[in-house]
Amino acid sequence: MKQYRTACPLDCWDQCALLVTEEKGKIHSIGPDPAQLVTGNMICKKGRQYLDRLNHPDRLHYPLLKNGSSFKRISWSEALQLMADKITAALAKHGPLSLLHFNDGGYGGLLKNIESRFFSALGGCTTHKGSLCWGAGLAAQKYDFGSVIAHPFEDLVNSRLVIIWGRNPANTSVHILPFIRKARENEARVVLIDPLRTATAALADEYFRVRPGSDGALALGMARVIIKNGLVDRSFIENQSSGFDQFETMCADYTPARVEALTGLPAEVIEKLAVEYAGSKPAALLIGIGLQRHSNGCNTVRAIDALAALSGNIGIPGGGASYVNFRISRYIDHAFLKGKDLEPQRRYYPKPQLAAALAGLQDPPIEFLYISRANPLVQVGNSAALRRAVENVPFVVTTDHFMTDSAAASDLVLPCTNFLEAEDLFYNSMSHQYLAYGFKVVDPPGECRSEYDYLKELADLLGLKGYPDPLPDKILTRALKLLTEATGITLEEIKEKAPLLMPGGNNIPWVERVFETADRKYNFFSASAERDGGDGLPCYREPLEISNRILRDEGYTYWFVTPHSRDSIHSMHRLPDGKTLPAAYLHPQTAEKEGLVGGERIGVSSKRGSIEVEAVVSDTVPPGTVMVYQGWWQASGAAVNNLTSDQITDLGYQAAYYDCLCRIDHQD
């Protein structure tokens, strides 16, 4: 029996370090690697499920070609020649912009990013900007700080106050929980702010339920209290920030009474929370992804960032406005992976608006769609419109492990390798800064192949130059060039010592209080945000659909929210099994209003579509809310993005999933 060190490839906060045992070509166990000091004590159910996914009876083993209403098995040579023919025809007819590449976070390794270079070698393509889940917050912190860097989990033990804002680590980042508990043992207070009473509330000393999408108003109301009471850090304001005077003027409008009306929190609670935060230095803000999934998402995060700046909780142990951590990513040669040296053409569309791009782009139209690491037909908002748009694309290719909804809508489906069946490097945790090499542990089943391998063969068929040799070591060594130059860390060292903590990975961000903005200061006012078409200041606007009076008059009166469940990352672990029924969680007041007691089969609909779910009565959701966990496939009848729109956030080109009103339809 042999043991391998690797890491989980999921698009998750924690990216667990793993120990995998193998004997005679079979994997016996997947468990935590104690050498990694953040995640080494345990792995979650999502990681453990990989053992089942590896050998699942529904896993794809061979290339499949659409044949009427079903698929037929073909050889790899046939599949790649067909792709070559379709690409060649599209290039001849309309040029490289008639090719569209859609990918997402279904796999977190480095090597599969080489797909972007393949399309650059073709001359370019149409592709997305922005994201489905976190782009608004990323944009916010770039406008404020110039870069996105978070405090390490370990630093929470230095905090006197921890505010968990719109984040549910009990479900989505379990490895931060011991550090939160340790902070409480050190007499820090823990506060949770969230419309949902999540499992994280059990860790908090106090829980505040705010109205959906009103977090930015709360932050600005708190900022006004801090400024008015003279609790600002004058040294930081005067020496390390810019735009404060404009910000102060704007905040004057956010009186406790006005913010009470916007958030639902009593004015005295808002004032008390603001004073406590400013007076509990060092105080940490842990900012979640959910609160920026509204049309005002970027400004919401900017308003919360401003609290840390006002109070001087930046650049100090125990402080910070921590969203996600991009330290390592700064040292990956993304320009090489994207093939920028090949000078490709690029046409961009906002990622949440894939349907509009497929249906509306006409100069040139889309002739060839390649989908990887994603299942957009359930992940992207307004799914019905996207299904119609995909049907009209002349040729669609999806690479995946299973026949997802997106694969089933494709003309050609390619079976790709699992993370234990090919070498790779894992570097993009949203929290810790450990590097892990992914060894090939077992051979893939059937004829599964890695993307970087079969794309090399396709590149040869097309006679492309610029796509590299598919040997993993060569690609990884080149992609790590910036890291090696900056730190001396080589690929061989990562293989030998992984999990390897990035030098400086546990440093406190911004200790010198010199930022990466244009003026090297924290920006209360961002000229960059204004140039990008947004507000220079983090002003508050009500979420567009939630405040839509016409929709409410038409009976769409409930907020529809779709968080991650504890055991799944969107559709990654939602393989149809018929065992688990999708549920809609309703507050007792909502259930009583609708004449429901729980257990009934109900419909939930928006202007865009509908789903069918079982009603569950629970006070974990606020009144006037319907909550359904995301990730269900269409076969379940509860694919949540049938209801959501393709609306994007104020900045960051991100999906405003949580700007969604729905109604409850009773079944006959």
N, C-alpha and C positions, 0 to 999 in steps of 0.2 A: 504494500500500500504506500502511495506517494502523496505528499502534501504540497500544495501550491499556494502562494500568496497572490491575491488579486484584489479587485474592488468591484462593488456593485455598479453597474452602468446606468442605473435609473436616474431620471431627471428629478432629483430629490435634494432636499436640504443637506443630507448627511453623507451621502456616498460612502457607505460602510466598507471598511476594510474586511476582506474575507479570507478564510482558510478553507481550501477545497481539497478533499481527499479523493484520490482516484486509485483504482486497482483494475488491471487488465482491461483498460479502455472504458471503464464505467465509473461514473462519479457516485461516491457513496454518501457524501455529506457536504453541506455548505454551512459554515459557522463563522463566528466573529474571529478576527485576528487581534489578539491582545497586544501586539506590538504597536497598534495604532491607538493612541491614548485618548482619542475622543469617542470613537465608535467601537472600540475593542471589547467592550463588556457584553454586547449583545447585538443581534441583528433583528430587524422587524420581520413580520410575516411576508411582506412584499419580497424581501430578499430570499427568504426560505422557499417561496413559491417557485423560484427558478428551477429547482430540482424537478418539479412537476412539469414545468414548461419545456424543459429539455426533451423529455420523453413523452410529451402529450400525444395521444393518438391522432389529434387533428392537425399536428404540425405539418407544414408543407415540406416535401422532400425533393420535388422535381419542378422544373419550369412548366407552366400551364398556360395554354392559349385558349382564348374565348372561342367557343364552338357552339353557336346558337345561344341557347339559354344556359349552357354549362361550359365546362372547360375540358380540354384534352391535354394529356401529357405530351411534351415535345422534348427534344434534346437541347442541351445548352448551345450547340453549334447552330441549330435552327433558330433558337431564341435570339442569339446575338446577331445572326445574319439578318433576321427580321428587323431588329432594332436598328442595325446599320442602314438597311434599306429605307426605313421610315425617316430616320434622321437625315440621310442624304437627300431624300425627296423634299423634306421640309426646308432644308438649307437651300436647295436649288430653287424652290418656289418662292420662299419668303425671307430667307436669311436666318441667322441665329436667334433673333428675337422671337421667332415663331416656336421656339422650344421653351417650355416652362418647367423649372425645377422647383418642387415643393418639398421641403424637409422640415423636421421639427426635433423635439427632444426625446424621442422614443428610445434613444441610445446615447449614452454619455461619453463614449470613447473618442479618441482623437482621430484615428485613422479614417473613419468613414466620412470625415469632412473633406477628404480628397475628392469626393464627388464634385465639389464646386470647381476644382481645378480641371476636371474632365470637361465640364461645360465651357470653361474658359478656353480650353484647347480646341473646342469646336468653333470658337469665335465669339462665344458669349451666350446669353440666354435672357429670358424674362424671369425674374425672381422677386422675392418679397423684401420689404424693409419692415422693421418693427417685429412684433411678436404676438403670440396669443395670450401669454400669461403674465409677463413681468416687465415689459418694455416701458411702461409709463413710469414705474419707480426707478428704473435704470436711468431714464432720461432726466428725471428729477434730480437725482444725486449728481449726475454729470453737470447739470446746470449750477447746482449749489456748491459742490466741492471740486468739480473737474474730473472726478473719477469715483468709482464705486468700490469702497473698501470698508469692511465691517470689523468690529472688535471680535477677537476670538472668544469662544464660549467660556474659556477658563477665566476671562477677565470679569465675569459677572460676580465673582466672589469679592471683588473690590467695591461693588455698588452698595449704596445705602437705599436706593429705590430702583426698582425695575418695573418699567411700564411695558407690558406686552400689548401691542396695539394692532388689532386686526390680524392676529397670528394665532394659530392653534398648534403649538409644538407637540401637544399630547397626541395628535394624529399625524403630523407631518414632519416632525423633527425631534424624535424621542430622545436623541442623545444630548440635547441641551437640558433636559429635565433634571439630571443630577446636579448640574451647575446652578440651576434656579433654586433647587432645594438647598444647596450649599450656601447660596446667597441668603436665603431665609434663616439658615442656622447662624449666619453671621449678623443676624438682626436687620437685614434689609427687608423693606416692605415690597410686596409684589402686587401690582395692579393690572387688571385685564380690562381693556376697552374693546368692545365687539358687539355688533347687533345680536349675535348668536351666543347663547350660554354654552360654550364648548366644553369639552373635557378639561381644557386648561384651566377653567374656572376653579377647579378643585385645588389648584396650586396657589391661587391668588388670595391675598388678604382682603381684597375688595374687587368687586366686579361692577363695571358701569356699562349699561346697555344703551347704545346710541342709535338714532335712526339710521337706516341704511344710507350710505353715501354722504353722511354729514360729518365725517371725521375731520375734514379740512376746516369746517366752521368751528368745531370744537378746538382745534389747534390754534386758530386765529383768535378765538375768544380767550384761551389761556394766555396767548402772547400779549394780548391787551392788558390782562391783569398783571402779568409779570412786569410789563413796561410801566404801567400806571403806579404800581407799588414800589418802583425803584429797585427791582430785584435783578436787573440785567447785569451782566459782567461787562462793565464799562471798558476795561482794558481790551477785551476781545473785540467789542463793538468798534472801538476807535482805531485799533491797530491791525486787526486781522479780518475785518469785514468791510463790505461796501454795500451801499444801497439801504442802510438802516433807516435814514430819515424818511424815505419813501415808504418803507415797510411800516414804520411807526404811524404815519399818516393813514395808511390803509386800515390798520388794525383798530383805529379809533372807532370805526363803524361797527365793530363786533362787540357790542355791549353784552354783559351777561344776560340781559333780558332777551335780546335778539338771538343770541346763541342758544338760550333755553328753548325758544320757539323752533329753531332749526334742528336741534339735536334731541330734544326731549329730556335732557338732563336739567335738573333744577339749577338756577343761577348760583345758589350758594355752593352747590357741589362743584360747579365749574371753577369758581373762585378758590375753593379749598384745594382742589386738585392742582391748580396752577401754582399756588403758593407752596404747596408741598413739594412739587417737582423742582421749582427754582431754589427751594431752601434745603434740599436733600442732597446736595452735591457731594460726591459724584452720583449721578442718576443716569441709568441706561434706558434707551428707547429701543425696543425690538419691534421693527416695523414688518408687518405681514404683507403678503401678496394680495390677499382678498380685498383690502381697502382701496387698492388702486385699480380694481376692475370695474370702475365706473367711468363715465365720460369726463369726470373731473379728476381722474386718477393721478396724473402727474402733479397737478397743483396741490392735491391732498398730501402727497409725500413731501413736497417742498414746504408746505406749511408745518408739517411735523419736524422736518429737519431744522426749521427756523427756531423751534423751541430749544433745541440743543445749542444752537449758536447764541441765542439770547442769554442763556443761563451759563455760558462758558463751559458746557459739558462736551466740548470737542477737544481731542488731543490729550485727554487725561484718562488714567486707569479708572475703570468703573463707569465711564460715561459713554458718549457716542450716540449716534442715530444709525443703528445697524440695520441695513436692509439685506443685501447679499454681499459676498466677498469675492472680488475679482483679482486678487493679487497675482495668482499664478497665470491667469489668462493673459495678463499684460506681457508675459514673456514667451508666449506661443506665437510663432510666425504665421499669423492668420493670412497675411498677404500672399505668402507662398501657397498655402492651402487653397486660397481662393483663385490663385493664378493671375494675380494682378500684373505680374511681369509679362504676361502674354497679351496684355492690352485688350481685353475682351470688351465687346459691347455689352451694356447692361440696360435693361428696362425694368423699373421697379414699380411695384404696387404695394399698398398696405396689406400686410399679411392676413388680417382678419377678413379682407375683402377679396378672397380668392374667387368666389363665384362671379363677382363683378368683373374681375380681370379676365377670366375665361370667356365670359359672355360678351364683354364690352370692348376688349382690345381688338382693334381691326387694322392697325397699320404697323406691323402685320398682325393677322389673327393667330391664335395659338393652334398649332398643328400637332404638337407632340408634348405630352405631359408625363413627367417622371416624378413619382412619389416615393420618398424614402424616410424611414424613421418616424412615420406619421400615419395617422388614420383620419384625414381631414373630413371625411364624410360623416363622422360623429364628433370631431373636435372643433370644427369651425362653425360659427354662428350662422343662423338661417340655413340649416342643413338642406331643406327642401330645394332652395334656390341653387345650392351647390350641386346637388344630385342632378338637377336639370342641366346645369352648365357642363358637368363632366360628360354627360351623355352625348353632348354635341362636339366634343373634342375628337378629332379623327383617330388618334391613337394614344392610349393611356397605358403606362407601365407602372406597376407597384412592386416593390421588393419588401418582403415581410416574412415573419415566421408562420403566420396563420392567415386564413382566408377572412380577413377583416372586411368591413363594409366597403372600404376604399379598394381593397384588392378585388372584391367581387364585382365592382363597377369598372374594372380595368379590362383591357384587351389582352395584356400579357402580365403574368405574375411570376416573379422570380424568388426562389427560396434562399434566404440569406442565413449566414452563420449566427449562432448565439455567442455571447461574450466569452464563453469557455471553450469555444471551438476555433478561435483565431486569436492571434496576438494583437495587443493594443496597449494604449496608455490612457490612464484615467486621472484627470487633473482638475475637473471642473465642478468640484463640490461648491455649493452655495454658501458654505459656512467654514469648514476647516481648510487648511492649506497643505494637505498631504498629497504627494505624488505616489501613484501605484502602477506598477507594470502588470499588464494582463497577459499571463502566459497562456499559450494554447494547451489545454488540459486533455481534451479528448478530440477525436475526429468528428466532424459533423455527420449527421445521418444522411442517407440517400445521396443526393447530388447537391446539397446545400453548399454555396460558395460565398466567400466574403466579397463585399462590394468592390474593394480596391483591387481584388484579383480579377473579377470578370470584367470590370471596366477597362483594365489594361488590355485584355483580349479584344474588347470592343474598339478601343482606341487603335489597336493594330489593324483591325479590319477596315477602319475608316482612314487609316494612314495619318493619324494625328501625331503632331510633335508637341512636346511639352508635358505630356502625362508621364509621370515617373515610373520607374521600375516598381512592380508591386511588392517587392520584398519589404516587410514591415520595418526592419531595422533602418533601411535607407530612408524611407519616408519619415519615420519618427526622428531620426538624427537631424534631418534637414528642418523639420518643424520645430525642433527644440534648440535651434541654433541661437536664438536670442537668449534663452535661458542659460545655455552653456556659456555664452560670452559674458553674461551678467553675473553668474554665480559660480561658474566652473563645474556645475553638475552635468554629467554626461548620461547618455542613455544606459551605458553599462553600469554606472553607479546606481541608477534608479532600479535596474534589474536586480542588482546585488543587495541593495539596502532597503528597498521599498517594504512597507510604507515609509516614505522619506518626507520629513517635514521641510517645506520650502524655507530656505534661509530668510529670517525675518517674518515668517508666517504667523507668528504669535505676537508680533509687535502691535503696539497701540497705534491706530491710524492718526495721522496728522499731528504727531507730537511736536513738530516744529511750527505748527500752525501756518505753514506755507502750502497753499492749495494749488491745484492744477487748472484753475480757471485762468482766463486771459490776464486778469490783474493780480493773480496769485493770492487772492483773498476769498473768503467765504462770500458768496453773492446772495444777499437778500433780494436784490434786483438783478435779474439775469438778462443782459442784452442778447445773449445767445438764444434764450427762449423766445424773446421778442422777435428776433430775426427768423426763427423757425415757425413763426405764425401764431405763437401763443402769447401769454401774458408775461411781462417782465417780472411782475410780482405774483406770489402764490395766492391769488384771490380765490374766493369760494364762489362756485356756481352750483345750483342744484343739479343733480343728475338729470339728463334730458328726458328719458322715458319715465322715470319715477315721478317726475313733476308734470307729466303730460296730462292735462285736464281732459282733453278730448278722449284719450284712451280710458280714463277713469269713468267718464260719462257713458262709455260704451260697455262698461262692466268689467274692465280689466283693472282691478283694484288692489291685487295682492302683489307684493314684491316676490319675485322668483329668484332664488339663490341656489347655487350649485357648487358647494365646496368639495374638496377632496375627502374621501373616506379614509379611515385608518389603514385599510388593507389594499388600497389600489391607487395607482397613479393614472388618472383618467381611464382610457380604455385598455391599458396595458394588462390588467389582470381581470378583465371582465369577459373572459371567454364564456360564450353561452353554455350554461350547464343545466338550466331548468331547475336548479336547486334554490337559488336565492331570488326572492321577488323584490323588485324595486319598490321603494316606499316614498311617499310624500309626508313630510313632518309638518304638522299644523299645531299652532298654539290652541289651548282649550277654548279661548274666546272665539277664534276663527272656526274651530270645529262646531261649536255651539251655534254660531251664526249660520253655518251651512247645514245644520241638522245632522252632523256626523258624530259618531261615537268612537270610531276607529275600527279598522278591519274591512271597511267598505272599499270596493273597487271604484275609483273615480278617474275622471279625465282632468287634465290640466292643460290649458291652452293659452296661447298668445295670438297676436295678429298674424304670426308666421307659421304656426303649426301646433301640434298637440301631442301629448303622451298619455299613457294609462298607467296608473300606479295604485298601490294600496295606501289608504289613509292611516296615518299613525299620529295619535294625539300626544304632544309633548311640549312642555314649557321651555325646552332648550331653544326654541325659535320664538321670536317676538310676535305679538298679534299682527295680523295683516300680512303674514308671510307664508310662502310655500317653499319648503326646502327639499330638494332631491339631490342626493349625492351624484356627482358627475361620473361619466365613464361608461354608461350603459350603451351596448350596441343596439342597432335598429331592431334586431330580432326580439329584444326584450320588451319592446313597446315603450321604452322610457329613455330614449336618446335625448338628453336634456337640451342639446343645441338645436333641436327642432323648434324650440321656443325662442331662443336668444337671437339677437340681431347681429348684423355685421358692423354695427356702430363702432368707431374707434375713439380712443381717449383723446383728451385735449392735446397732448404731446406724447411722442413715443410710439405712435402708430400701433397701439395695442388694442386688443379686443375689449370692449366695454361690456363684458358678459353680464355684469350685475345691474346694468341699466335695462331691466326687463320687468314689465308688468304682465300679470297673468290672471286668469279666472279659473274657478273650479266648475267643472261640468259633471253633473251627476249622471251615473249610468242607469239605464233602464233595468 
